[in-house]
Each structure stands twice: as C-alpha cells, then as structure tokens.
C-alpha cells in the first residue's frame, strides 16, 4: 500500500513552526486532493492546509495544540486500499513519555536553545503530570523541559500560557526558564541562575475583579499583539515627530475623480494609496528609514514593502504588506490596498501577505483621531500615523497679500527608533512626505 507523508510546509521566511489548532479530517476519512486537511496557527496568521494527496487519512502525527516544525511529517495518507493500523496510536491524553535518548529540538534562531534529555523522574526526582491541577494539558515537550529544568508541578501550573485555551507552549516555558527562576518557588529543586544572567522583568500589577466586573480572556491574536508591542517598546527608544500637511489639492482631486473611477473599476479610490505613494517617494529620498537593526549591524533594505495596519471586525489589528510599492502606479497601489483590506476583513490573508514589511503606515484618522504616537512594528525602525483630514482656517499667502481661507489639513506623526534614526533624519523624512502631499497635481489622470 502506498503511503504519502504530509509535511508542514514553509509558510513565510521567518516562520519556523506552527500550532495544530484543528484537524478537519479524522483517521479513516477519505481525503481529496487540495481538500482542507488541518488548521494551523503561526505567530503571523491562521491558515488551512490543503491535502497534497488523495486517499485515506491513516495517521495524525500531531494532536490539537501541539507545535510542529516546518518540514515535520504531520500526517500520513494511504493512496490505496483500507487504512493500515498504525503501530502506535497517538493519544493526547496517553501516558507516553519522551524517549530515553536525547531529543533534538528545533527552535527559531532567536530563541534560546535547550538540549532536552529525558529523565525517568526529571531533575531531582521531579515528575510532571500531563494534566495540571487547573485542568491544563501539558504536552510531552513541555513536561520534558519542566522536568529537566526542575520546575515543579505547582510552579508549572502558575505559568501563563499563550497557546489555545491558555495552554503552555514551548515558547512560554522557555521564556519562564530564561526570565524567572522557577527554583525560587516553594518545593522547587532547580538550580538558581546567577544574578548576572537574569533579565530584569517589570512585574505586572495584579488586579482583583469585584463581583460586578466582567472577565474577558484575551484571544490568541490579542496576546500576540500585546507581546509584540511590549517587545517593541523594550527594544527601540521611540521618538515621534509631527508635521501638519495641507492636502487640499488631494481632497479636491479625489472628489473630482472618485465617481468615474468607481464606475470604471468597480471599486473606490481612498486617500490611503495617495498617501502611501508620497511615503514611498520620501523613502527613496531618505533610504535610511527603510532599515532594520540586527545587533550592531544596520540592514539597509533594497525593497520598499509598505505595511498598512488594518483593523479587523474582532477589534484586533493585522498588517498586510504591499510588496515593492515603489514599482506600482497610483492605480496599482489602489488595487493592492483594496484587495489586502478586503482579505483582512474576510480572514482571507495568506501568510506571505503579512511577511516582509520594511515600513508601516497606520491610519488613525479613520477613527476620527487627529494624531497618534504609533509603536514601531519590529524589526522595522519607523512607522507613520496618518491623522484625520479636517477643514481648518489657515493663512494663505498670495502676491496680493495674506488672507484667511478654509483648507483641508492633516497631521502626520512619525515614530522612529532613535538607535539608528536621529531627530534630523526622522524630522526631515516626515516633512518630505508632507511636501509631496502638498505638491500633488490636481490635474493628474488616473
């Protein structure tokens, strides 16, 4: 009988692993070619994986909430006859232990690497149960790490998990090992790390709800956003520069062409692509805002890939990316903006749609905000917030003298990483964006 291994595919340049969130087929089910087989979640996006073969699903090699590395075999499909009986049934609630020999764990290069060697009773005789007192299920990998590091069952139960339903993942327990000494907890026999090796971690306040308060658990995306924002503020010293831009020409031009464009193309032309076009031009003038920092090295990006922060119906935020935005016309930018925004709202974004951004734009004006102080989207070094366009009285200079008139104006708020972007560069860049907006040709065709 021919059996085909289904492997976890590569889902982006920085994605090395994914969590199995739901199997769409059970062992023994018939599976068609390209039929959705399993749902997975990465730190970027959730996705359905289609079957690469037609036949009968024989084995699921990873259970729900377990983490698989890119390239791992996650399932086996038989292409003929009855499904074979697997030698060993995999059960998420089984008492199977990690093999006695050293198990090699593949982790992202940015994460600490721990060599895991299974011990029958763990360090100092510590034994971790698959189910904690709080009802959480702990995967064999998490239990193995806990036993090796001397983390007791009681301490493990206190670790806040970022997995589905709050389960503790490999990343959670590695972060706990790195940041907080589990050995300091009562009954722990783990060796204490030297003071010099510990990271300083700000304790979060403990809030006790009263009887009338509602407790809402953060969903997975909100937890990822929270972690990413905190990390960005810890990594980059943020500075924000502000400029007010007169966009009267843009408003009048858009009012003139939007009806005909909608009739011709079947979609709207918004202010976003016009603003992105000006940002791309300014990046070409000041390419050192289109960089990333790696240790003591500055990586100057060749491509200009603009991320646009997009609000989802759930209230969460995602940042789809317009690749090579400098190669697109205004019409091309318009179509890219509309397509990515629609895909984001309908949960149709693919992993590659949110990969590779080099500079991010967020439109706080869409919520009626005049300006904002955006947080940098790591590993980028700058982000621009677009404020609401407002009618305001302004001094207009003419050869016949100055007078007060009504103009359309908006604030641009440019946050940048002061490690590599100084005030002069950050300020000149956002001023240049405003110049391009103010010089917009009102007689332009599209």
N, C-alpha and C positions, 0 to 999 in steps of 0.2 A: 504494500500500500504506500502510495506517495504522500509524504507529509511535507508541508511547507512551513518554514519558520516566519512568523510575522514579527518584525523588529520595530522598535521605537525609532521613527525617522528623525533626521535632523530638522529642527523647527526654528532655525534662526542662528546667526553667527555666535550669539552669546548664550544660547540655551543649551544646557548640558544634561538636563534631567526633566522629568515631568511626573506629576502625581496622577495615578489612575483614579478618576473620580466616579466612573460608572461604566460597567460592561453592558453593551447594548445587545449582546448575544451570549447565550449560555452554552456550556459544553453539550454537544449533541445537536445543536441547532444548525440548520443549513445556512450558509453564508454565500451571498452573490458577490461577484467581482465589483469592487468600488462601493459596496454597501457599507454604511457606517457600522463599525465594529466595536469601538470603545471611545469613551470620552476621556480626555486628559486635560490637565491644567498645568501651565508653566507659570513662572513669575511674571510673564508678559500677558498671556491671553489664554482663554479656554478654547478647546478645539475638539472636533470629532475626527477620528482617524478612520479612513475607509479601508476595507479589506483589500489586500493585494492579490488575493487568490479566491477561487470559487471552490466550495466544498463543504465539509462539516467541521465545525469547531471542536477540536479534540481536547485541548488543554488551555487553561488560563494560567500563565506562569506568574502573574502578579495579581494580587487581590485589590479590592477597592481601598483607596487611601494609601497604598504602598507607592514608593517612589522608584521609578525605573530610569536608568541612564540611557542616553542616546546610543542606539546600537544594540541594546539588550533585546533578547527574544522575549516578547510579552505573550505570545500565543502560538499555538500550532494548529494548522488546518489540514485535514485529510482531504485529498482530492478524489478519492475513490473508495467505495465500499463503506462498511459500517465504521464508526469511530472506534479506534483502538482504546483499550482500557489503559490509562496511564499507570506506570509502575508505582507512583506515589501520588495520592490525591493531595492537592494543596488546599488547606483549610485555614482561613484567617484565624480561627479560634483553636487550632491544634496546639499541642504542647511541644511541637518540634523545636529543637534548639539549633543554634548556629553550629555548623560543623566544627569538629575539634581543631582542624588545621586553621592556620591564619587565613582570614578572609580579606581579600583585597577590595578596598572601597574606592570607587572612582568619584572624585569630587571636583567642583569647579576650582580653577587655579587660584581664585581669590579667597577661597575658604581654607581654614586650617585643615591639614591632612592628619588623620588619626589612623594609625595602623591597628586594626582590630584583631585580637586573638581571643577566641572563645575560651572561657574557663568554666569548668563544670559548676563552680559555685561563685564565680566572679572574684573580684579583688577582696581579700579579707573575708571570704565566705558569703558575700552579698549575693542574694538571689532575687531577681525581679520577676514578678508575676506578669502574665500577659494582660491582665485586667487590673487596673488600679482601684483604690477604694472609691474614687469618684466615678467609676464606670468606664473610664477611658481605656481603649485598647492600645497597647504598645507593640509596635512591630518588632520582629526579631532583631533588626538592626539597631533600633533604639534601645532595646533591652541589653544587647551586647555592649553597646557603648556605655550605658549606665553601669553595668557590672564591672567593666574594665576600669572606669574612672572612679569607682567606689561610691556612686550615687545611690543612696538607699531608696526603697520604695516610697517612703514618706516624702522624701525630697523630690523625687521624680513626679509625684502627684501634684506638687506645687508649681511645676514649670508650666507656663502659659504656652499653649500650642497654637501654631499658625495653620495647621492642616484643617481639612474638612471636619466640621463639628468640634473644632478646638483640639484635635489630636496633635500630639507632639511629633514633629518631624525630625529628620536627621539634622537639618539646619538649626532647629530650636535647641536640641540637646548639645550640639557643638558650640552654639553661642553661649549656652549656660556654662559649659565647661570652660570656655575662654574668658567669660566675663565675671562669673560669680563662683566662688569656691564652695562647691557642694559639700566639701569636707567640714565646713564650719557649721553645717546643720547638725542637729542632735542625732546621735547614733550613726553618723557617717564615719567610715574608716578610710576615706580617700586622703591621700597626702595633700597638704596645703601648698599652693604655689607660692613662690617668693613674692614679696610685696612689689618688687621691681617689675615683675612680669604681669601684674594685674592691670586691667584697664580701669580708669576712673569712670564710673557709671552713675549718672544722676538718678536718684531714686524717684519713682513716680509717686504722686500723692495717692493715698488710699482713701477712696470716697465711700462712705457708708450711706446707702439709699434709705430713705424713710418709707413708710408703708404706702404712700401715695405716688411714689416715683415709678416710672416705667423703665425697666432694664432692657436695652436693645443690644444684642450681640453684634459685633462688627462682622460683616461678611468677609469672605476671603479677599476680595479686591480692595475693600477699605483698609484691611490690615496691611496689605502690600503697599498701598499709597501712604499710610501712616509711617511705616518703616522707611520708605524711600525719602519722604520729606524730612524726617528726623536725621537720617543719614546725610542728606544734602547740607543741612544747616551745620552739622558737625564737621563736615569735610571742607566746605567752602566759606570763607569770610565774605558775606554778602554786602554789597554796596548798591544803592539804587539812585539813578539819575533820572530827572524828569524834564520833559520838553513839551511845550504846547504847540500844536501844529494847526495851521489854517487849512482846512480841507474843503473849502467852499467850492473850488473847481471840481473836485471829485464828486461831491454831492450833486451838483448841477448836471455834470456829465452823466452820472448814473441815472438820474431822473429822466434824462433825455433818451437813453438807450435801453433801459431795462424792459420796456414793453415790447419793443421789436426783438430784443434778444430772447425773451421768454417765448414769443410766438415762433421764432425761427428754430431755437434749440430745445424748447420744451423744458427748460429749467431756468432758475433765477440766477442773476448775477448779483452777488453780495459785495460788501466792502472788503471782505477778507482777502480774496485774491489780489485786489488792487493794493492792499497794504502789504501783503507778502511780496509782491513784485518790488515795492520800494525797499523792503528789508533785504532782499536778495541783491539789489544794486548796491546797497550800503555795505553788505558783507564783502562784495568784490573790492570796494574801496578800502575796507578795513578787515582784511582776512584773519587777523589775529584774534577776532572774537569767535571765529569758527574753528576752535581748537579744543583739545582735551588734555588733561593732566594725568600722567602716569608716573608716580614717584617724583623724581626730579626732572622728568622729561616732559616737554610740551609737544603734543602730536598735532601738527597742522593739517587739517582735513582738506583733501583735494576736492571732494564733492560737497555741494551745498544741499543738504537734506533738511527741509523745514518741517518740524513737528508742530502740529496745531492741537492744542489742548481742547478736548471736546467733552462736554457734559453728557452723561448717559441718563436715560429715564430713571435709573435707580438712584441718581444723585451722585454716583461715583464719577471719576474722571479718567479718560484714556487719551493717549497722544498718538494718533496715526501720523504717518510721515509721508510728505511729498518728496519723492526721490528726485535728485538732480533738478531742483526747482529753477536753477539758473538757465536750463535748456528749454524751458516751457514758455510759450507765449502767454499773454493775459487770458486768452480763451482756454488754453491748456491748463493753466492754473485754476481757472474757474471750474472746469470739469473735474479736476483732481480733488479740489476742495469739496465740491458737492458729492462726489462719489464716496470719498472717505467718511464724510459726515453722515451720509445715509447708512453706510455699512456699520459705522459705530453705533448708531441709534438702533439698528436692527440686529446687532450682535453677529454681524457677518464678517468682521475683520479677520484676516488671516495673520498668522504670526509674523510674516515678513512685512505686513502693513505697519507694524509698530516698531520695527527694527531700524537701526542705523541713523537715527536723527542726529544732526550736528548743531542745530539751533532751534529753539522753541518759541512759539508765539501763543499767547493766551488772550482771549478777547473778553476782558472783564466788563466791557461796555455793553455786551449782550444782556447783562443782568442789571443794567442801569447804573453801573458804577463809573465814577468819573476817573479814578485811577486806582492802582493797586501796587503792592510790593511783592511780586511773584517770587517763588522759590525756584532756584535753578534745577533743571531736570538733568541730574547726573547721568553720564560723565561729561556733559556739556559744561560750558563756563559762562553762559549768558542766556537770558530769557527776556522777552519784551511783552509787556502787558499793554493792550490797546483799550483806552478808555472810551466812554460813550461820546458820540458826536452830538454837540449841543449848539444851539443858536445863542450867541452872546454878543453884546455890544463891543465894538472894537474900534480903535483909532486907525483910520485908513489914510495913508499918505498919498497925495497927488501933487502934480506940478502947480496946481492952483491953491494948494494948501491942504491942511489936515481936516478931516471931519469924522464924526462918529457914524458907524454903519453896523448893520447886522451881518455877522459872519458865522460860518459853521466851523467849530474848533473842537479839538480833542487833545487829551493828554496821552503821551507815550511814557511809560515807566520802564526803565531798563535796569534790571538787576544783573550784576556780574560778579564773577569770582575775583576778588582783589588779590589773590595769589599771583595771577597772571594778567589780569586786565586792570590797569591803573585807571584813575579817575579821568585822565585826559583822553585815553582811548575809549573808555565807556561813554563819556560825555559827548565826544566828537561823533561817535557812531550813531547815537540816537538823534543827534542834531542833523546828521546827514539823512537819516530816514525821513525826518520832518521836512527837510529841504526837497527831497524827491516828491513827497506828497504835495507840497505847496506849488511845485513846478509842473504839476500834472497838466497835460494838454487837453483842454476842454473840447477841442475839435477832433479828438482821436477817434479812429474807426475800430470796430471790433467785429 
